[in-house]
Amino acid sequence: MIRIVICMIFSFAVACKPSTGQQSKNNKAMEKIPQTSISVPEGKEIATFGSGCFWCIEAIYQDIEGVTNVQSGYSGGHIEKPSYRQVTSGTTGHAEVIQFTFDPKVISFEELLEIFWSTHDPTTLNRQGADVGPQYRSAIFYHNDEQKEKAEFFKKKLNESGSFPKPIVTEITTFSNFYVAEDYHQNYFKDNGTQPYCQLVIKPKVDKFKKVFAEKLKN
């Protein structure tokens, strides 16, 4: 039911989407946060999303048509090159995220936002299920003003629609940094699908995603 309501909102709102803008300038608060650069292939775009454990998020976005180079990592914190142990302490300010390249001719940022808000609970602050802490927060780290405007616009519309029983607490913040997580975190579900956590937590989410968003899947 949530996906149906979200889909209706996104279908209507695309025609009323805000105008695009140039990339945002860093504000004074951002000056204290480490900055990393990104190389974007010609004709492609970059997105950085956090919605809980990155093992779960990665497994979903790897299967979306038009999405490539999905990497699990850490974003938004105040120390450089953090380790998994540091991030899970909840003291570095980082969120577990995925960062990926997408082809806007194949899948739009609006469609990615629809998937984002349909595949986790964006109403729980610093928590997804049994995973608790600021590193598991719902977050969109936007890369330009267009991404910011669309994310804020649809968040507002979803809240107004009552799609969720509580207000959406998704953080919408300008991108500052991304650090690729340790090798053993990459491609985790596909490499470790028989492990108990994968079977009990990740697989049900992936199966539900594939059923609801069958038309978005890679062949």
ROVEXVO-812438 format. One record per atom (N, C-alpha, C): residue number from 0; atom name; x, y, z. Coordinates in Angstrom, 3 decimals. Example, Ala and Ser with C-alpha at 12.3 -4.5 7.8 and 13.67 -1.06 7.14 Angstrom:
2
(0 'N' (13.190 -5.690 7.800));
(0 'CA' (12.300 -4.500 7.800));
(0 'C' (13.200 -3.300 7.800));
(1 'N' (12.850 -2.250 7.080));
(1 'CA' (13.670 -1.060 7.140));
(1 'C' (12.900 0.030 7.870));
//
This chain:
219
(0 'N' (0.839 -1.201 0.000));
(0 'CA' (0.000 0.000 0.000));
(0 'C' (0.873 1.249 0.000));
(1 'N' (1.945 1.242 0.826));
(1 'CA' (2.834 2.402 0.878));
(1 'C' (3.414 2.688 -0.486));
(2 'N' (3.842 1.629 -1.207));
(2 'CA' (4.449 1.843 -2.517));
(2 'C' (3.445 2.468 -3.471));
(3 'N' (2.176 2.059 -3.384));
(3 'CA' (1.154 2.609 -4.278));
(3 'C' (1.000 4.105 -4.036));
(4 'N' (0.918 4.499 -2.749));
(4 'CA' (0.761 5.909 -2.419));
(4 'C' (1.985 6.691 -2.862));
(5 'N' (3.178 6.151 -2.577));
(5 'CA' (4.411 6.828 -2.973));
(5 'C' (4.472 6.971 -4.488));
(6 'N' (4.118 5.923 -5.197));
(6 'CA' (4.149 5.952 -6.662));
(6 'C' (3.221 7.036 -7.190));
(7 'N' (2.020 7.162 -6.592));
(7 'CA' (1.072 8.192 -7.029));
(7 'C' (1.649 9.584 -6.802));
(8 'N' (2.289 9.766 -5.646));
(8 'CA' (2.880 11.068 -5.327));
(8 'C' (3.985 11.394 -6.314));
(9 'N' (4.846 10.432 -6.577));
(9 'CA' (5.970 10.678 -7.470));
(9 'C' (5.492 10.909 -8.898));
(10 'N' (4.477 10.180 -9.324));
(10 'CA' (3.965 10.353 -10.679));
(10 'C' (3.383 11.744 -10.853));
(11 'N' (2.651 12.215 -9.842));
(11 'CA' (2.067 13.558 -9.908));
(11 'C' (3.135 14.629 -9.780));
(12 'N' (4.064 14.419 -8.847));
(12 'CA' (5.024 15.474 -8.517));
(12 'C' (6.078 15.688 -9.582));
(13 'N' (6.354 14.672 -10.403));
(13 'CA' (7.351 14.843 -11.452));
(13 'C' (6.965 15.998 -12.365));
(14 'N' (5.660 16.132 -12.612));
(14 'CA' (5.191 17.217 -13.485));
(14 'C' (5.294 18.576 -12.794));
(15 'N' (5.412 18.560 -11.450));
(15 'CA' (5.468 19.805 -10.692));
(15 'C' (6.815 19.985 -10.006));
(16 'N' (7.815 19.222 -10.440));
(16 'CA' (9.104 19.222 -9.749));
(16 'C' (9.740 20.602 -9.809));
(17 'N' (10.526 20.921 -8.775));
(17 'CA' (11.158 22.228 -8.715));
(17 'C' (12.198 22.390 -9.796));
(18 'N' (12.512 23.644 -10.102));
(18 'CA' (13.512 23.900 -11.127));
(18 'C' (14.884 23.473 -10.672));
(19 'N' (15.759 23.158 -11.624));
(19 'CA' (17.104 22.727 -11.294));
(19 'C' (17.964 23.926 -10.957));
(20 'N' (19.083 23.638 -10.301));
(20 'CA' (19.991 24.708 -9.925));
(20 'C' (21.413 24.250 -10.034));
(21 'N' (22.334 25.125 -9.692));
(21 'CA' (23.738 24.783 -9.705));
(21 'C' (24.107 24.132 -8.385));
(22 'N' (25.268 23.496 -8.351));
(22 'CA' (25.710 22.788 -7.164));
(22 'C' (25.839 23.741 -5.976));
(23 'N' (25.399 23.279 -4.808));
(23 'CA' (25.423 24.119 -3.622));
(23 'C' (26.841 24.418 -3.175));
(24 'N' (27.010 25.633 -2.594));
(24 'CA' (28.288 25.976 -1.994));
(24 'C' (28.307 25.466 -0.556));
(25 'N' (29.466 25.029 -0.106));
(25 'CA' (29.585 24.555 1.266));
(25 'C' (29.381 25.725 2.225));
(26 'N' (28.627 25.488 3.287));
(26 'CA' (28.456 26.517 4.295));
(26 'C' (29.560 26.407 5.338));
(27 'N' (29.531 27.324 6.317));
(27 'CA' (30.618 27.352 7.286));
(27 'C' (30.722 26.063 8.089));
(28 'N' (29.568 25.449 8.378));
(28 'CA' (29.591 24.211 9.145));
(28 'C' (30.324 23.112 8.392));
(29 'N' (30.212 23.128 7.058));
(29 'CA' (30.846 22.091 6.258));
(29 'C' (32.361 22.213 6.245));
(30 'N' (32.858 23.391 6.569));
(30 'CA' (34.301 23.604 6.507));
(30 'C' (35.049 22.725 7.501));
(31 'N' (34.379 22.278 8.556));
(31 'CA' (35.007 21.454 9.574));
(31 'C' (34.914 19.968 9.252));
(32 'N' (34.207 19.624 8.206));
(32 'CA' (34.018 18.226 7.825));
(32 'C' (34.949 17.889 6.666));
(33 'N' (35.661 16.768 6.740));
(33 'CA' (36.564 16.391 5.639));
(33 'C' (35.805 16.315 4.312));
(34 'N' (36.464 16.710 3.252));
(34 'CA' (35.858 16.698 1.922));
(34 'C' (36.585 15.685 1.039));
(35 'N' (35.829 14.901 0.290));
(35 'CA' (36.425 13.995 -0.689));
(35 'C' (35.851 14.329 -2.060));
(36 'N' (36.638 14.100 -3.084));
(36 'CA' (36.205 14.411 -4.444));
(36 'C' (35.667 13.160 -5.130));
(37 'N' (34.883 13.383 -6.183));
(37 'CA' (34.273 12.289 -6.938));
(37 'C' (34.494 12.524 -8.419));
(38 'N' (34.816 11.457 -9.133));
(38 'CA' (34.914 11.524 -10.582));
(38 'C' (33.646 10.924 -11.171));
(39 'N' (32.884 11.748 -11.879));
(39 'CA' (31.609 11.296 -12.434));
(39 'C' (31.764 11.042 -13.929));
(40 'N' (31.492 9.816 -14.384));
(40 'CA' (31.584 9.526 -15.822));
(40 'C' (30.649 10.419 -16.630));
(41 'N' (31.047 10.759 -17.824));
(41 'CA' (30.236 11.611 -18.685));
(41 'C' (28.867 10.973 -18.931));
(42 'N' (27.833 11.758 -18.774));
(42 'CA' (26.476 11.289 -19.013));
(42 'C' (25.859 10.546 -17.843));
(43 'N' (26.598 10.397 -16.757));
(43 'CA' (26.107 9.664 -15.580));
(43 'C' (25.983 10.616 -14.392));
(44 'N' (25.364 10.120 -13.326));
(44 'CA' (25.244 10.875 -12.084));
(44 'C' (25.608 9.985 -10.907));
(45 'N' (25.811 10.621 -9.759));
(45 'CA' (26.185 9.915 -8.537));
(45 'C' (25.102 10.124 -7.493));
(46 'N' (24.811 9.077 -6.716));
(46 'CA' (23.881 9.202 -5.592));
(46 'C' (24.502 8.553 -4.366));
(47 'N' (24.199 9.107 -3.198));
(47 'CA' (24.692 8.579 -1.929));
(47 'C' (23.528 8.500 -0.951));
(48 'N' (23.133 7.273 -0.591));
(48 'CA' (21.970 7.036 0.270));
(48 'C' (22.359 6.207 1.489));
(49 'N' (21.749 6.526 2.611));
(49 'CA' (21.866 5.703 3.809));
(49 'C' (20.491 5.318 4.312));
(50 'N' (20.273 4.038 4.542));
(50 'CA' (18.970 3.599 5.061));
(50 'C' (19.133 2.343 5.929));
(51 'N' (20.112 2.411 6.820));
(51 'CA' (20.371 1.269 7.687));
(51 'C' (21.663 0.575 7.324));
(52 'N' (21.768 -0.684 7.659));
(52 'CA' (22.959 -1.469 7.373));
(52 'C' (23.263 -1.465 5.875));
(53 'N' (24.488 -1.133 5.523));
(53 'CA' (24.794 -1.037 4.085));
(53 'C' (24.794 -2.381 3.371));
(54 'N' (24.877 -3.468 4.103));
(54 'CA' (24.753 -4.782 3.458));
(54 'C' (23.378 -4.914 2.804));
(55 'N' (22.342 -4.437 3.515));
(55 'CA' (20.978 -4.533 2.993));
(55 'C' (20.774 -3.590 1.804));
(56 'N' (21.263 -2.361 1.937));
(56 'CA' (21.049 -1.372 0.877));
(56 'C' (21.753 -1.799 -0.397));
(57 'N' (23.005 -2.225 -0.258));
(57 'CA' (23.796 -2.627 -1.421));
(57 'C' (23.087 -3.725 -2.209));
(58 'N' (22.539 -4.710 -1.483));
(58 'CA' (21.892 -5.850 -2.131));
(58 'C' (20.706 -5.427 -2.988));
(59 'N' (20.023 -4.355 -2.594));
(59 'CA' (18.881 -3.855 -3.353));
(59 'C' (19.334 -3.092 -4.594));
(60 'N' (20.234 -2.140 -4.419));
(60 'CA' (20.598 -1.250 -5.526));
(60 'C' (21.463 -1.923 -6.585));
(61 'N' (22.137 -3.004 -6.227));
(61 'CA' (22.922 -3.733 -7.227));
(61 'C' (22.054 -4.305 -8.331));
(62 'N' (20.773 -4.538 -8.040));
(62 'CA' (19.878 -5.193 -8.995));
(62 'C' (19.027 -4.219 -9.798));
(63 'N' (19.240 -2.910 -9.640));
(63 'CA' (18.413 -1.934 -10.337));
(63 'C' (18.997 -1.610 -11.713));
(64 'N' (18.176 -1.663 -12.718));
(64 'CA' (18.599 -1.326 -14.079));
(64 'C' (19.045 0.132 -14.133));
(65 'N' (20.205 0.357 -14.743));
(65 'CA' (20.733 1.706 -14.864));
(65 'C' (21.676 2.105 -13.748));
(66 'N' (21.807 1.248 -12.720));
(66 'CA' (22.687 1.516 -11.590));
(66 'C' (23.944 0.671 -11.703));
(67 'N' (25.104 1.290 -11.530));
(67 'CA' (26.378 0.572 -11.611));
(67 'C' (27.304 1.039 -10.488));
(68 'N' (28.362 0.278 -10.302));
(68 'CA' (29.438 0.642 -9.367));
(68 'C' (28.906 0.963 -7.971));
(69 'N' (28.110 0.055 -7.419));
(69 'CA' (27.571 0.243 -6.072));
(69 'C' (28.656 -0.079 -5.048));
(70 'N' (28.960 0.870 -4.179));
(70 'CA' (29.975 0.662 -3.149));
(70 'C' (29.404 0.968 -1.774));
(71 'N' (29.710 0.111 -0.822));
(71 'CA' (29.341 0.360 0.568));
(71 'C' (30.427 1.200 1.222));
(72 'N' (30.010 2.131 2.070));
(72 'CA' (31.006 2.970 2.720));
(72 'C' (30.413 3.846 3.799));
(73 'N' (31.145 4.890 4.124));
(73 'CA' (30.797 5.775 5.226));
(73 'C' (30.772 7.217 4.730));
(74 'N' (29.745 7.962 5.133));
(74 'CA' (29.612 9.329 4.644));
(74 'C' (29.108 10.256 5.736));
(75 'N' (29.532 11.524 5.650));
(75 'CA' (28.981 12.561 6.506));
(75 'C' (29.645 12.755 7.844));
(76 'N' (30.756 12.063 8.097));
(76 'CA' (31.384 12.172 9.402));
(76 'C' (32.484 13.210 9.480));
(77 'N' (33.070 13.332 10.667));
(77 'CA' (34.044 14.391 10.898));
(77 'C' (35.488 13.898 11.013));
(78 'N' (35.734 12.615 10.730));
(78 'CA' (37.105 12.136 10.700));
(78 'C' (37.375 11.494 9.341));
(79 'N' (38.614 11.497 8.921));
(79 'CA' (38.989 10.946 7.631));
(79 'C' (39.236 9.437 7.727));
(80 'N' (38.854 8.738 6.662));
(80 'CA' (39.134 7.318 6.506));
(80 'C' (38.827 6.504 7.764));
(81 'N' (37.588 6.542 8.223));
(81 'CA' (37.242 5.802 9.443));
(81 'C' (37.208 4.301 9.193));
(82 'N' (37.419 3.539 10.235));
(82 'CA' (37.278 2.086 10.160));
(82 'C' (35.851 1.707 10.543));
(83 'N' (35.471 0.481 10.221));
(83 'CA' (34.138 -0.001 10.579));
(83 'C' (33.937 0.068 12.089));
(84 'N' (34.951 -0.307 12.849));
(84 'CA' (34.844 -0.284 14.307));
(84 'C' (34.597 1.144 14.801));
(85 'N' (35.283 2.116 14.214));
(85 'CA' (35.082 3.506 14.616));
(85 'C' (33.665 3.974 14.296));
(86 'N' (33.198 3.646 13.103));
(86 'CA' (31.857 4.082 12.695));
(86 'C' (30.788 3.454 13.572));
(87 'N' (30.923 2.168 13.881));
(87 'CA' (29.904 1.489 14.692));
(87 'C' (29.918 1.939 16.150));
(88 'N' (30.923 2.690 16.550));
(88 'CA' (30.919 3.253 17.899));
(88 'C' (29.901 4.389 18.000));
(89 'N' (29.489 4.917 16.852));
(89 'CA' (28.509 5.993 16.822));
(89 'C' (29.069 7.353 17.167));
(90 'N' (30.401 7.481 17.164));
(90 'CA' (31.032 8.739 17.591));
(90 'C' (31.662 9.525 16.448));
(91 'N' (31.690 8.993 15.237));
(91 'CA' (32.401 9.657 14.144));
(91 'C' (31.499 10.544 13.293));
(92 'N' (30.201 10.420 13.456));
(92 'CA' (29.264 11.207 12.663));
(92 'C' (28.927 10.607 11.313));
(93 'N' (29.573 9.497 10.960));
(93 'CA' (29.318 8.886 9.659));
(93 'C' (28.035 8.059 9.675));
(94 'N' (27.435 7.944 8.516));
(94 'CA' (26.342 7.007 8.290));
(94 'C' (26.845 5.891 7.391));
(95 'N' (26.353 4.687 7.617));
(95 'CA' (26.611 3.615 6.659));
(95 'C' (25.781 3.920 5.423));
(96 'N' (26.430 3.969 4.276));
(96 'CA' (25.750 4.358 3.039));
(96 'C' (26.205 3.477 1.880));
(97 'N' (25.501 3.640 0.795));
(97 'CA' (26.008 3.166 -0.482));
(97 'C' (26.152 4.379 -1.392));
(98 'N' (27.155 4.329 -2.233));
(98 'CA' (27.337 5.347 -3.260));
(98 'C' (27.410 4.638 -4.601));
(99 'N' (26.696 5.161 -5.590));
(99 'CA' (26.631 4.458 -6.863));
(99 'C' (26.490 5.439 -8.011));
(100 'N' (26.808 4.938 -9.182));
(100 'CA' (26.625 5.676 -10.430));
(100 'C' (25.307 5.242 -11.052));
(101 'N' (24.587 6.185 -11.639));
(101 'CA' (23.371 5.787 -12.357));
(101 'C' (23.258 6.581 -13.652));
(102 'N' (22.579 5.963 -14.591));
(102 'CA' (22.356 6.569 -15.897));
(102 'C' (20.975 7.213 -15.897));
(103 'N' (20.874 8.549 -15.893));
(103 'CA' (19.570 9.213 -15.824));
(103 'C' (18.688 8.966 -17.049));
(104 'N' (19.281 8.436 -18.112));
(104 'CA' (18.469 8.088 -19.295));
(104 'C' (17.743 6.766 -19.073));
(105 'N' (18.214 5.988 -18.097));
(105 'CA' (17.609 4.684 -17.795));
(105 'C' (16.737 4.754 -16.547));
(106 'N' (17.230 5.409 -15.518));
(106 'CA' (16.475 5.556 -14.273));
(106 'C' (16.719 6.952 -13.720));
(107 'N' (15.656 7.619 -13.361));
(107 'CA' (15.765 8.994 -12.895));
(107 'C' (16.040 9.050 -11.395));
(108 'N' (16.470 10.213 -10.937));
(108 'CA' (16.681 10.403 -9.504));
(108 'C' (15.357 10.290 -8.754));
(109 'N' (14.262 10.739 -9.383));
(109 'CA' (12.945 10.584 -8.760));
(109 'C' (12.619 9.115 -8.517));
(110 'N' (12.914 8.267 -9.484));
(110 'CA' (12.645 6.836 -9.321));
(110 'C' (13.520 6.229 -8.233));
(111 'N' (14.748 6.686 -8.143));
(111 'CA' (15.640 6.202 -7.083));
(111 'C' (15.133 6.636 -5.712));
(112 'N' (14.588 7.848 -5.627));
(112 'CA' (14.003 8.296 -4.368));
(112 'C' (12.780 7.464 -3.998));
(113 'N' (11.992 7.102 -4.994));
(113 'CA' (10.824 6.249 -4.742));
(113 'C' (11.262 4.923 -4.134));
(114 'N' (12.287 4.311 -4.709));
(114 'CA' (12.807 3.053 -4.192));
(114 'C' (13.371 3.258 -2.785));
(115 'N' (14.117 4.334 -2.601));
(115 'CA' (14.728 4.633 -1.306));
(115 'C' (13.679 4.672 -0.205));
(116 'N' (12.625 5.460 -0.393));
(116 'CA' (11.634 5.615 0.662));
(116 'C' (10.689 4.421 0.786));
(117 'N' (10.704 3.532 -0.188));
(117 'CA' (9.833 2.355 -0.134));
(117 'C' (10.517 1.131 0.459));
(118 'N' (11.825 1.178 0.651));
(118 'CA' (12.552 -0.033 1.056));
(118 'C' (13.194 0.078 2.437));
(119 'N' (12.790 1.091 3.224));
(119 'CA' (13.200 1.131 4.625));
(119 'C' (12.188 1.980 5.384));
(120 'N' (12.324 2.024 6.699));
(120 'CA' (11.431 2.835 7.516));
(120 'C' (12.106 4.181 7.784));
(121 'N' (11.682 5.237 7.092));
(121 'CA' (12.325 6.536 7.249));
(121 'C' (11.787 7.341 8.426));
(122 'N' (10.982 6.707 9.278));
(122 'CA' (10.386 7.419 10.421));
(122 'C' (11.080 7.109 11.733));
(123 'N' (12.041 6.197 11.729));
(123 'CA' (12.731 5.834 12.965));
(123 'C' (14.082 6.535 13.010));
(124 'N' (14.287 7.351 14.006));
(124 'CA' (15.506 8.146 14.116));
(124 'C' (16.680 7.280 14.570));
(125 'N' (17.728 7.278 13.745));
(125 'CA' (18.952 6.541 14.079));
(125 'C' (18.682 5.060 14.349));
(126 'N' (17.805 4.489 13.546));
(126 'CA' (17.476 3.077 13.765));
(126 'C' (16.816 2.472 12.539));
(127 'N' (17.206 1.218 12.246));
(127 'CA' (16.497 0.381 11.284));
(127 'C' (16.403 -1.006 11.894));
(128 'N' (15.215 -1.362 12.341));
(128 'CA' (15.031 -2.655 12.974));
(128 'C' (15.884 -2.784 14.223));
(129 'N' (16.684 -3.852 14.271));
(129 'CA' (17.543 -4.091 15.432));
(129 'C' (18.844 -3.303 15.382));
(130 'N' (19.102 -2.639 14.258));
(130 'CA' (20.328 -1.850 14.107));
(130 'C' (20.076 -0.441 14.655));
(131 'N' (20.760 -0.104 15.736));
(131 'CA' (20.509 1.160 16.426));
(131 'C' (21.791 1.979 16.512));
(132 'N' (21.670 3.268 16.237));
(132 'CA' (22.811 4.178 16.319));
(132 'C' (22.778 5.168 15.178));
(133 'N' (23.455 6.302 15.303));
(133 'CA' (23.440 7.319 14.250));
(133 'C' (24.016 6.836 12.930));
(134 'N' (24.843 5.796 12.974));
(134 'CA' (25.414 5.263 11.736));
(134 'C' (24.362 4.564 10.875));
(135 'N' (23.200 4.279 11.457));
(135 'CA' (22.123 3.611 10.716));
(135 'C' (20.998 4.575 10.345));
(136 'N' (21.257 5.869 10.408));
(136 'CA' (20.210 6.844 10.143));
(136 'C' (19.791 6.856 8.671));
(137 'N' (18.568 7.291 8.456));
(137 'CA' (18.050 7.476 7.103));
(137 'C' (18.618 8.791 6.582));
(138 'N' (19.324 8.734 5.437));
(138 'CA' (20.018 9.933 4.970));
(138 'C' (20.167 9.964 3.456));
(139 'N' (20.034 11.154 2.915));
(139 'CA' (20.332 11.433 1.508));
(139 'C' (21.405 12.502 1.487));
(140 'N' (22.547 12.183 0.931));
(140 'CA' (23.628 13.157 0.793));
(140 'C' (23.617 13.633 -0.660));
(141 'N' (23.044 14.811 -0.873));
(141 'CA' (22.831 15.278 -2.236));
(141 'C' (24.116 15.851 -2.838));
(142 'N' (24.229 15.718 -4.171));
(142 'CA' (25.432 16.131 -4.888));
(142 'C' (25.261 17.426 -5.669));
(143 'N' (24.046 17.925 -5.747));
(143 'CA' (23.797 19.202 -6.421));
(143 'C' (22.450 19.733 -5.967));
(144 'N' (22.157 20.951 -6.358));
(144 'CA' (20.908 21.579 -5.925));
(144 'C' (19.677 20.844 -6.438));
(145 'N' (19.784 20.251 -7.623));
(145 'CA' (18.642 19.522 -8.170));
(145 'C' (18.283 18.331 -7.293));
(146 'N' (19.288 17.569 -6.871));
(146 'CA' (19.020 16.438 -5.980));
(146 'C' (18.437 16.919 -4.660));
(147 'N' (18.975 18.011 -4.131));
(147 'CA' (18.465 18.560 -2.869));
(147 'C' (16.989 18.938 -3.004));
(148 'N' (16.656 19.689 -4.045));
(148 'CA' (15.296 20.174 -4.223));
(148 'C' (14.306 19.025 -4.393));
(149 'N' (14.712 18.016 -5.166));
(149 'CA' (13.817 16.881 -5.380));
(149 'C' (13.614 16.089 -4.098));
(150 'N' (14.701 15.849 -3.354));
(150 'CA' (14.594 15.091 -2.111));
(150 'C' (13.716 15.822 -1.101));
(151 'N' (13.932 17.115 -0.933));
(151 'CA' (13.130 17.889 0.015));
(151 'C' (11.674 17.992 -0.427));
(152 'N' (11.467 18.144 -1.726));
(152 'CA' (10.114 18.259 -2.277));
(152 'C' (9.309 16.988 -2.025));
(153 'N' (9.909 15.834 -2.340));
(153 'CA' (9.173 14.587 -2.180));
(153 'C' (9.021 14.185 -0.714));
(154 'N' (10.006 14.511 0.114));
(154 'CA' (9.867 14.259 1.554));
(154 'C' (8.664 15.029 2.099));
(155 'N' (8.540 16.283 1.700));
(155 'CA' (7.417 17.113 2.140));
(155 'C' (6.092 16.534 1.654));
(156 'N' (6.047 16.121 0.375));
(156 'CA' (4.814 15.560 -0.173));
(156 'C' (4.423 14.255 0.521));
(157 'N' (5.421 13.418 0.816));
(157 'CA' (5.135 12.157 1.503));
(157 'C' (4.600 12.411 2.902));
(158 'N' (5.193 13.365 3.609));
(158 'CA' (4.694 13.695 4.946));
(158 'C' (3.267 14.217 4.884));
(159 'N' (2.983 15.063 3.901));
(159 'CA' (1.642 15.629 3.768));
(159 'C' (0.611 14.569 3.394));
(160 'N' (1.049 13.539 2.689));
(160 'CA' (0.122 12.503 2.225));
(160 'C' (-0.272 11.518 3.321));
(161 'N' (0.522 11.466 4.395));
(161 'CA' (0.256 10.476 5.433));
(161 'C' (0.630 9.072 5.011));
(162 'N' (1.555 8.949 4.066));
(162 'CA' (1.983 7.625 3.592));
(162 'C' (2.554 6.789 4.717));
(163 'N' (3.182 7.447 5.676));
(163 'CA' (3.763 6.758 6.820));
(163 'C' (3.030 7.197 8.088));
(164 'N' (2.958 6.309 9.091));
(164 'CA' (2.204 6.643 10.308));
(164 'C' (2.854 7.728 11.154));
(165 'N' (4.144 7.967 10.946));
(165 'CA' (4.871 9.000 11.694));
(165 'C' (5.650 9.864 10.706));
(166 'N' (6.090 11.044 11.130));
(166 'CA' (6.839 11.913 10.216));
(166 'C' (8.143 11.288 9.751));
(167 'N' (8.510 11.574 8.512));
(167 'CA' (9.782 11.115 7.955));
(167 'C' (10.920 11.920 8.582));
(168 'N' (11.953 11.218 9.052));
(168 'CA' (13.081 11.892 9.706));
(168 'C' (14.343 11.823 8.853));
(169 'N' (14.203 11.456 7.608));
(169 'CA' (15.354 11.343 6.714));
(169 'C' (16.163 12.638 6.692));
(170 'N' (17.456 12.505 6.946));
(170 'CA' (18.378 13.638 6.866));
(170 'C' (18.685 13.925 5.403));
(171 'N' (18.558 15.171 4.993));
(171 'CA' (18.896 15.583 3.629));
(171 'C' (20.015 16.617 3.742));
(172 'N' (21.229 16.182 3.417));
(172 'CA' (22.426 16.979 3.693));
(172 'C' (23.327 17.016 2.463));
(173 'N' (24.005 18.134 2.278));
(173 'CA' (24.948 18.212 1.170));
(173 'C' (26.074 17.188 1.331));
(174 'N' (26.465 16.585 0.246));
(174 'CA' (27.547 15.592 0.266));
(174 'C' (28.854 16.248 0.688));
(175 'N' (29.541 15.593 1.601));
(175 'CA' (30.839 16.090 2.042));
(175 'C' (31.939 15.078 1.777));
(176 'N' (31.708 13.847 2.201));
(176 'CA' (32.755 12.844 2.044));
(176 'C' (32.191 11.439 1.912));
(177 'N' (32.965 10.601 1.298));
(177 'CA' (32.632 9.180 1.194));
(177 'C' (33.923 8.381 1.266));
(178 'N' (33.925 7.402 2.171));
(178 'CA' (35.079 6.518 2.323));
(178 'C' (34.608 5.082 2.108));
(179 'N' (35.209 4.413 1.153));
(179 'CA' (34.820 3.040 0.835));
(179 'C' (35.090 2.141 2.041));
(180 'N' (34.119 1.318 2.393));
(180 'CA' (34.275 0.405 3.525));
(180 'C' (35.267 -0.708 3.189));
(181 'N' (35.665 -1.421 4.195));
(181 'CA' (36.617 -2.508 4.050));
(181 'C' (36.132 -3.529 3.016));
(182 'N' (37.072 -4.225 2.401));
(182 'CA' (36.759 -5.145 1.295));
(182 'C' (35.693 -6.166 1.662));
(183 'N' (35.716 -6.659 2.900));
(183 'CA' (34.778 -7.736 3.244));
(183 'C' (33.335 -7.254 3.325));
(184 'N' (33.120 -5.930 3.305));
(184 'CA' (31.757 -5.404 3.300));
(184 'C' (31.183 -5.297 1.882));
(185 'N' (32.028 -5.329 0.885));
(185 'CA' (31.572 -5.139 -0.488));
(185 'C' (30.930 -6.423 -1.031));
(186 'N' (29.836 -6.242 -1.769));
(186 'CA' (29.154 -7.394 -2.391));
(186 'C' (28.754 -8.427 -1.343));
(187 'N' (28.406 -7.948 -0.158));
(187 'CA' (28.276 -8.845 0.999));
(187 'C' (27.191 -9.897 0.826));
(188 'N' (26.007 -9.489 0.432));
(188 'CA' (24.908 -10.457 0.337));
(188 'C' (25.163 -11.491 -0.748));
(189 'N' (25.667 -11.054 -1.873));
(189 'CA' (25.910 -11.993 -2.972));
(189 'C' (27.021 -12.990 -2.628));
(190 'N' (27.969 -12.570 -1.803));
(190 'CA' (29.068 -13.459 -1.428));
(190 'C' (28.784 -14.284 -0.179));
(191 'N' (27.812 -13.855 0.628));
(191 'CA' (27.560 -14.509 1.914));
(191 'C' (26.078 -14.795 2.139));
(192 'N' (25.373 -15.072 1.054));
(192 'CA' (23.924 -15.205 1.127));
(192 'C' (23.397 -16.307 2.010));
(193 'N' (24.210 -17.302 2.332));
(193 'CA' (23.730 -18.415 3.160));
(193 'C' (23.913 -18.159 4.650));
(194 'N' (24.600 -17.095 5.014));
(194 'CA' (24.803 -16.804 6.428));
(194 'C' (23.485 -16.410 7.088));
(195 'N' (23.339 -16.687 8.402));
(195 'CA' (22.071 -16.433 9.095));
(195 'C' (21.558 -15.002 8.956));
(196 'N' (22.429 -13.987 9.115));
(196 'CA' (21.975 -12.600 9.007));
(196 'C' (21.421 -12.324 7.612));
(197 'N' (22.092 -12.850 6.611));
(197 'CA' (21.634 -12.640 5.238));
(197 'C' (20.279 -13.289 5.001));
(198 'N' (20.105 -14.516 5.518));
(198 'CA' (18.857 -15.238 5.319));
(198 'C' (17.698 -14.626 6.110));
(199 'N' (17.979 -14.166 7.323));
(199 'CA' (16.918 -13.691 8.199));
(199 'C' (16.579 -12.214 8.009));
(200 'N' (17.567 -11.403 7.616));
(200 'CA' (17.358 -9.963 7.545));
(200 'C' (17.389 -9.430 6.112));
(201 'N' (18.458 -9.765 5.394));
(201 'CA' (18.637 -9.173 4.061));
(201 'C' (17.728 -9.806 3.023));
(202 'N' (17.674 -11.135 2.986));
(202 'CA' (16.910 -11.819 1.936));
(202 'C' (15.431 -11.414 1.920));
(203 'N' (14.736 -11.338 3.055));
(203 'CA' (13.333 -10.902 2.998));
(203 'C' (13.170 -9.502 2.404));
(204 'N' (14.109 -8.588 2.705));
(204 'CA' (14.036 -7.235 2.147));
(204 'C' (14.247 -7.260 0.641));
(205 'N' (15.224 -8.048 0.200));
(205 'CA' (15.516 -8.139 -1.228));
(205 'C' (14.360 -8.792 -1.975));
(206 'N' (13.807 -9.847 -1.402));
(206 'CA' (12.679 -10.537 -2.046));
(206 'C' (11.476 -9.609 -2.186));
(207 'N' (11.214 -8.829 -1.143));
(207 'CA' (10.093 -7.885 -1.193));
(207 'C' (10.343 -6.811 -2.240));
(208 'N' (11.567 -6.299 -2.270));
(208 'CA' (11.927 -5.279 -3.260));
(208 'C' (11.722 -5.814 -4.674));
(209 'N' (12.204 -7.014 -4.939));
(209 'CA' (12.100 -7.589 -6.283));
(209 'C' (10.649 -7.795 -6.701));
(210 'N' (9.795 -8.104 -5.749));
(210 'CA' (8.383 -8.310 -6.059));
(210 'C' (7.692 -6.983 -6.358));
(211 'N' (7.974 -5.954 -5.537));
(211 'CA' (7.304 -4.667 -5.678));
(211 'C' (7.841 -3.873 -6.862));
(212 'N' (9.166 -3.973 -7.102));
(212 'CA' (9.800 -3.176 -8.150));
(212 'C' (10.337 -4.058 -9.287));
(213 'N' (9.559 -5.048 -9.649));
(213 'CA' (10.009 -6.005 -10.681));
(213 'C' (10.401 -5.310 -11.989));
(214 'N' (9.684 -4.227 -12.310));
(214 'CA' (9.942 -3.533 -13.584));
(214 'C' (11.253 -2.752 -13.569));
(215 'N' (11.857 -2.572 -12.388));
(215 'CA' (13.113 -1.814 -12.278));
(215 'C' (14.343 -2.715 -12.281));
(216 'N' (14.161 -4.021 -12.303));
(216 'CA' (15.269 -4.958 -12.156));
(216 'C' (16.065 -5.138 -13.434));
(217 'N' (17.339 -5.429 -13.241));
(217 'CA' (18.188 -5.784 -14.379));
(217 'C' (17.734 -7.125 -14.936));
(218 'N' (17.901 -7.294 -16.229));
(218 'CA' (17.503 -8.552 -16.847));
(218 'C' (18.423 -9.676 -16.392));
//
